[in-house]
Amino acid sequence: MNRSMHAPRTSTSPRSDLPALKGRPANVHARLAGTVAPIADVTLSERHEMYALLRTYFDGTTRERFEADLREKEAVILLRDDASGRIQGFSTFARMTPRPGVVAFFSGDTIIDREFWGETVLSRAWGATVFAEAERIAAADPQTSVYWFLISSGYKTWRFLPLFFREFYPTMEAPTPPHVRDLLDTLGEQRFGAEYLPDLGIVRFRNPTPLRRGVAEITDERLRDPRIAFFARTNPGHGQGDELACIAELSRANLTRAGLRMVSR
């Protein structure tokens, strides 16, 4: 994986119709360019911009914690606006091998500046990058299953699961099957140790970094959405920084039509 791998440069696909993204600023048509870079290639000035963006939206984060987390990741998707060249969003990820025949891509810090909420470049860049790796793994060993493992303290991130995937957990549609729960627990314990609470399916950090007020509060109006209500019930401590552990298989057969558009563009 190298810095020359480019994500789609403009958000030309249909906008997301998630309720939380309606009423976005009028300048959402600003152009964004996405690139994928190995963590070792991220420059000091890029890390400065990434941390400044993260600190804008999360309480409790420190530069030391950000740098330590970054070192544990494999690569990062960087989003820049064409006008200034500044980083306006990013998402880090790393692969895990919790057991033979299983690979999981773990999503770490993920944020996009409010000015660009509603843009689809980040999801398309992530989809193109991670699915390319997942399909390469599957081609080399068809017996290997590949998953997306993520944790979410905000409903906006969690809402990408029903948007893009047919089957994911936890879900309001059905209880998590025992074999999926076992894998999710294995991933959670390997990644977070005692901070992962298997009885709750939650990561509760000793030093949490909750979203700042005004970023993703779950209001009474939003609770009318049954999926958001499910997230709030399943992760009642989200406002204090509790993270819901989630999983979805990375296969084209598991993608919704929106998910197929995400990876095909």
HUNOR-V135773 format. One record per residue. N is the residue number from 1. SS is DSSP state (H for helix, E for strand, L for the rest). Layout:
N/SS ; N/SS
This chain:
1/L ; 2/L ; 3/L ; 4/L ; 5/L ; 6/E ; 7/L ; 8/L ; 9/L ; 10/L ; 11/L ; 12/L ; 13/L ; 14/L ; 15/L ; 16/L ; 17/L ; 18/L ; 19/H ; 20/H ; 21/H ; 22/L ; 23/L ; 24/L ; 25/L ; 26/L ; 27/L ; 28/L ; 29/L ; 30/L ; 31/L ; 32/E ; 33/E ; 34/E ; 35/E ; 36/E ; 37/E ; 38/E ; 39/H ; 40/H ; 41/H ; 42/L ; 43/L ; 44/H ; 45/H ; 46/H ; 47/H ; 48/H ; 49/H ; 50/H ; 51/H ; 52/H ; 53/H ; 54/H ; 55/H ; 56/H ; 57/H ; 58/E ; 59/L ; 60/L ; 61/L ; 62/L ; 63/H ; 64/H ; 65/H ; 66/H ; 67/H ; 68/H ; 69/H ; 70/H ; 71/H ; 72/L ; 73/L ; 74/L ; 75/E ; 76/E ; 77/E ; 78/E ; 79/E ; 80/E ; 81/E ; 82/L ; 83/L ; 84/L ; 85/L ; 86/L ; 87/E ; 88/E ; 89/E ; 90/E ; 91/E ; 92/E ; 93/E ; 94/E ; 95/E ; 96/E ; 97/E ; 98/E ; 99/E ; 100/L ; 101/L ; 102/E ; 103/E ; 104/E ; 105/E ; 106/E ; 107/E ; 108/E ; 109/E ; 110/E ; 111/E ; 112/E ; 113/L ; 114/H ; 115/H ; 116/H ; 117/L ; 118/L ; 119/L ; 120/L ; 121/H ; 122/H ; 123/H ; 124/H ; 125/H ; 126/H ; 127/H ; 128/H ; 129/H ; 130/H ; 131/H ; 132/H ; 133/H ; 134/H ; 135/H ; 136/H ; 137/H ; 138/H ; 139/H ; 140/H ; 141/L ; 142/L ; 143/L ; 144/L ; 145/E ; 146/E ; 147/E ; 148/E ; 149/E ; 150/E ; 151/E ; 152/E ; 153/L ; 154/L ; 155/H ; 156/H ; 157/H ; 158/H ; 159/H ; 160/H ; 161/H ; 162/H ; 163/H ; 164/H ; 165/E ; 166/L ; 167/L ; 168/E ; 169/E ; 170/L ; 171/E ; 172/L ; 173/L ; 174/E ; 175/L ; 176/L ; 177/L ; 178/H ; 179/H ; 180/H ; 181/H ; 182/H ; 183/H ; 184/H ; 185/H ; 186/H ; 187/H ; 188/H ; 189/H ; 190/H ; 191/H ; 192/H ; 193/H ; 194/H ; 195/H ; 196/E ; 197/E ; 198/L ; 199/L ; 200/L ; 201/L ; 202/E ; 203/E ; 204/L ; 205/L ; 206/L ; 207/L ; 208/L ; 209/L ; 210/L ; 211/E ; 212/L ; 213/L ; 214/L ; 215/L ; 216/L ; 217/L ; 218/L ; 219/L ; 220/L ; 221/L ; 222/H ; 223/H ; 224/H ; 225/L ; 226/H ; 227/H ; 228/H ; 229/H ; 230/H ; 231/H ; 232/H ; 233/H ; 234/H ; 235/L ; 236/L ; 237/L ; 238/H ; 239/H ; 240/H ; 241/L ; 242/L ; 243/E ; 244/E ; 245/E ; 246/E ; 247/E ; 248/E ; 249/E ; 250/L ; 251/L ; 252/H ; 253/H ; 254/H ; 255/E ; 256/L ; 257/H ; 258/H ; 259/H ; 260/H ; 261/H ; 262/H ; 263/H ; 264/H ; 265/L
